[in-house]
């Protein structure tokens, strides 16, 4: 189940987002609006939810979140954006990574599933 988060997730929301992969959650994060979408089988599922809520595609980046280790991995197909300077699935821009980490820390960090 995909959740669109504007504030701290509840344990129930984290459990819902874990339904597909059980160990981690695929995320898409709008780094300008500070909105996080998580859950689903592809990062694109969460990206679509953000686009439907009014996000600009250039502001959305993907990652995986492991709530058990609190680890954020900046690897997603939607990160392949040569026009924005990212030619790989792995997000290389430290400024964008920092913005993503901030949103994840605000919305997901410390929430027990």
Beta strands, then each sheet from edge to edge (+ up, - down):
strand 1: 3-5
strand 2: 25-30
strand 3: 35-38
strand 4: 60-66
strand 5: 71-73
sheet 1: 1+ 3- 2+ 4- 5+
end
